[in-house]
């Protein structure tokens, strides 16, 4: 069974600064997807970014980028130029390519200070 | 597209009552998921459907929980009878599965259920 671990229950960052959220996972699969979801106070789960394990290039979406280290089973999220609207709970998630189930980490609560 | 639509957004009910949560997936998606979010257990998959057929219901906590998907645009999650420990946020999500691959899952806004 896969497990996803987020070791930082809470993080804070100053507006306009950069913050990195950590995620590690454990799997015996070689073909899978990794995701970061954002959950603001509105409760909606919003997909931020995804990474396919077979791709060596790190995914980037505007101010959001990942550092994917497959051998280390590490998948961190970097938020550049943090904005107040980035404040939310962030979840790392794993999915086998041939599967449908998402396995989520415990979440990291990000606070953005003005 | 309006995204995944769940109703109601909030539900407060008394212990022992029947509760029905509803979900309309994104048009064209053929996989539908029900997740539950609690402080103690985080986000956990309860059941998922592919082409309206339940594929994996191993996450359904007990017989009090049941889910149906009568057609491609509607699903329900029913709890009967409800108990206080069922209080949680219930999410519905949908994705498109082609062959062995799914697109990413898109989530609804969730239903916050409180059982008193």
HADDOCK unambig.tbl for C-alpha pairs under 7 A between the chains (distance, minus, plus):
assign (segid A and resid 43 and name CA) (segid B and resid 109 and name CA) 6.10 0.50 0.50
assign (segid A and resid 43 and name CA) (segid B and resid 110 and name CA) 7.00 0.50 0.50
assign (segid A and resid 44 and name CA) (segid B and resid 108 and name CA) 6.50 0.50 0.50
assign (segid A and resid 44 and name CA) (segid B and resid 109 and name CA) 4.46 0.50 0.50
assign (segid A and resid 44 and name CA) (segid B and resid 110 and name CA) 6.89 0.50 0.50
assign (segid A and resid 45 and name CA) (segid B and resid 107 and name CA) 5.72 0.50 0.50
assign (segid A and resid 97 and name CA) (segid B and resid 101 and name CA) 5.92 0.50 0.50
assign (segid A and resid 98 and name CA) (segid B and resid 100 and name CA) 4.76 0.50 0.50
assign (segid A and resid 98 and name CA) (segid B and resid 101 and name CA) 5.33 0.50 0.50
assign (segid A and resid 100 and name CA) (segid B and resid 102 and name CA) 6.49 0.50 0.50
assign (segid A and resid 104 and name CA) (segid B and resid 43 and name CA) 6.33 0.50 0.50
assign (segid A and resid 106 and name CA) (segid B and resid 42 and name CA) 6.08 0.50 0.50
